Amino acid sequence: MWRTLKSAGAAVLRDGVYLLPQRQKHQQLFDGLAQEIEISKGSAYVLLFDTEDAGQFSGMFNRSEAYALLLLELQPIKELSVSSLQEATRQLRKLRKNFTAIAAIDFFPGEAQAQAQQAIQDLELQLNRQLSPNEPHERTGQITQLEINLYRSRLWATRQRPWVDRLASAWLIQRFIDSDARFIWLVAPEDCPADALGFDFDGASFTHINGKVTFEVLLESFGLNNPGLDRLGALVHFLDVGGAQPSEASGLEQILWGLRNSISDDDQLISSANSVFDALFAAFSEKETP
């Protein structure tokens, strides 16, 4: 009981008396625990305390100290990135998971949460840029709706040695946009031919816009509304720029690490990665089937 209450973020008013903000999930938690206690021949009461002054209790849920400890863990990860980028990335993913757990019970978020989130996101972007040079900068603007039939049998171009967003975008292009797509791999973005459709670099036809990564921009541009693709988009978004961590993120990242480190030919790399995304999409689509 105590572990359940602690993981839910309950404050302790006194021994045996626990407090949570009035929310449906908290009501269900307390009601469920009360039933378990009564089944065990104990006594439990769930009481609603109505007050307009939540401030008198909000301090009991202050998570500033937990966020401060997370910030202390960032510096060793920065130092580790110099010698082992993969291990630094793994450690940062773990730290992001810890942050998400703390934020879930931070019922009165403030500056401490915002500071920790920004620091983690900044380091995620730094590691991604080390792993993937010339990573595009986000821009703002309208995402134009496009006619998919005008994008058949085209030449598509992106930076060489593709990583998550480019690998997933190449898969999306081949499977849902242009089944006859041809790809060229650029040493530098400025090498992109005039007749090629560029993606995932500054100045490309498809790149990061309004907080969306290239994969998500392609989805919106071509009106690809599909729950399985949306779940893949959330995975790609997290692994490319951070944010909320899907449960499959760590496994996908390790698989793509292995492929990228063992396959030097980019055409072969996307061919192998396509099989991974095919399997994920099939699994996600099956889960969505009633």
N, C-alpha and C positions, 0 to 999 in steps of 0.2 A: 504494500500500500504506500509506504513511504517513498520507495523508488518511483512509483507511478506519479505521485504528487510532485516529486522533485523534478522529474523530467517534463512535467506539464508546466513548470514554472511557478508553482503555488508558493505564496508567502506564508510564513508561520506567525500567526497572531500570538499564540501561546501553545503549550504542549497539547497536541491533539486537535488544534483549531487551525484550519487552513483557509486561505483566502485566494480567490481568483476573480478577475473582472467578469461581469455578467455577460456571458456569450453562450450561444446554444451548445457548442462543443464542450464548454466547461460545465454547463448544467448536466449534460449527458455523462460526463466523467464522474462528477460527484454522485449523481443518482446511481450509476453503475457500481461505484465503490460502496455506497451505502447498502445496496442490495447484497453485495458479497459479505459485508460485515454482519448484516442481519442473519444471513444464511449460516454464518459461523457463530450464531447466538450472541452477537455483540449488539451494541447500540450505536446508531449514527443519525445525525440530523443534518439536513441540507437547508440552509437558511438564506433568504435573499435580503440583502441590506441595501435599501434604496437611498441614494444620496446624490445631491447635485454637486457636491464638492469631492470629486475623485482625487483631488490633489492631496488630501490628507492621507491617502493610501499609496499613491503612485510611487513615492520614494521607496517603498518596500520592494518594488520591482525594478529598481535601478540596475542596469547591466553594464554600467560604465567600466567597472573593474574587469569584467570578462573581455570587453572590447580592447581594453588597454593591454591585456595579456596577449591577445591576438596580434596587436601591432608590434609587440616585442619579438614575436616569432617571425615577422617579415624580414628582418635584417639578415638572419642566417640564411634565409632562402635566397636573398639577393646575392650574398657572397657565394653560395653554392652554385648559382647559375653560371659563374665564370668557369668552373671546372666540370660540372655535370648538368647540362641544360635539362636533360630528361628527368633526372632525380629532383631538380628544383621544381620542375613542372608538376611532378607527382606530389611533392610536399605542399605546393601551393593549392592543388586540388583538394587535398586533405584539409588545409586551413580554410578554404572556401566552404567546405562542408560543415566545419565547426562554426563558422560565421553564420551560416544558414540556420543551424540549430539554435544558436543564441538569439538570432533575430526573430525566430518563431515564438519565443517566449518573452520578447521585449515588447510588452503591451503598451508602453508609453515611449516610443522611440524619439530620440533627440539627436544632438550633435555627435555624440559618441558613436552611434550606429552609422551616421552619414560619413564620419571621418574614416572609420574602419572599412566601410564598403568602398570608398574612393581609393584608399591605399591599396586594397587588394586588387581592385580593378586596374589601377595604374601598373601594378607589378605584372598582372596577367597580360596586359598589352605589351609591356617591355619584353617579357619572355617570348610572346608570340612574334614580336619583331626580330628578336634574335634568331628564332627558329625559321622565320619566313621574312627575309629582307624585302624591302619595298612594299610592305603591307599597306593597303590603301588607307587613306585618312577618310573619316566619315564626312560626308557633305549633306547639306539639307536641300530639299527640293521635292517636287512632285514626282511620284513614280507613275510613268505613263503606261496606260493599258495598251498592249500590243496584239496584233493579229498573228497568231502562231503560224498560220499557213505561209506567211511571208518570210519565215525563218527556217526554211527547209534547205538541206544540202548546202549549208554555209560553212565558211571557214571561221573557226573560233580560235582565239588566241589568249593565253594567260602566261603568267610567269613560270619559268621552269622549276622543277622540283616541287610540285604541288603539295600543299598540306591540306588540312581538313576542309576549309571552305572551297578551295579550288577542286579538290577531289570530289566532294559532294556535288558541286555545281556541274562538273563535267558529267557525272552520272545522271544528274537531273536533265541536262541538255540531251544526252543520248537517249534516255528512256522516255522522256515526256515532251520534248520540244523539237529536236532535230535528230531523228534516228540515223540519218546519213551524215552527221556532223564529222568534220575533219578538224583536228587540233594541231596547233603549232605552239611550241614552248619557247618563250622569250627569255633571252639573257637579261634584257632590261626592257621596261615598258615602252621606251621610245622606239624600240625595234618593231613595234606592231605594224604590220602592213595596212595600207589604207582600206583594202577590201575585206579585212578581217573584223569579226565582232569580238572586241576585247571584253574580258571579264576579270574582276578582282584585282584591279590596279588603278591608280589615280589616272583619270582621264578616260577610263574604259567605258564602253556602252553600258555595262552592268557592274556596279560596284557598291560599296557601303553607302546607304542613304537613310537618313532619319532614324538612326539606331539599328537598322536592319543590316545583316551581313549579306554578301552577294547571293547566297543560296535563297535567302528570304526575299530579296529583291526580284530574283527570277520568278519565284512563286507568284508574287503579286503582279509582276509585269505581264505574265501570261495567264493570269486567272486560274492557277492550278490549285483549286480548293479541294483538299483531300486531308482527312484527319491523320493518315499515316505520314504524308509529306510534312504536315505541320509538326508532328512529333520529331521527325528527322531535322526539321528546321530548328527546333529548340535545342537539339543535341549539337548541331553545327554552330549555332550561335554561342552556346556556352564554351565549346572547345576553341572557338576563334577569338571571342572577345570577353568571355566571362559572363557572369550573371547567375541565374538560378540553375542549379546543377541537376540534370536528369539522372536517374539511377543508372542508366546505361553508359554514361559519359566515360567513366574510367576504363571500362572494358573496350569500348570503341577506340579510345585514344591509344591503348596499348597495342591493339591489333594494327592500327594505322602506323604507329611507330615502327613496329616490326616490318611491315611491308616497305615503308619508305627507306629504312636502313638496309634492307636486303635486296632491293630492286633499284638498279641505277638507271634503267631506261624508263622515261616518263610515260610512254605509250603502254608499256607493260604494267607500269605502276597503276594507271587508272583502270586498266583491264582487271587487275587483281582486286583493286578497291571496289570496283563495280559489283563484284560478287558479294562483298561485305554489305554494301548498301542495299543490294537486292534482297539479301536475307533479312536485314533489319526492317525494310519496308514491308516484306511479306509478314513478318511477325507482328508489326504494328497494325497492319491491315486486318490480320486475323483477330487481334484483340478487339478491334472496333466492330467486328461482325456480330450482330445480335445472336 
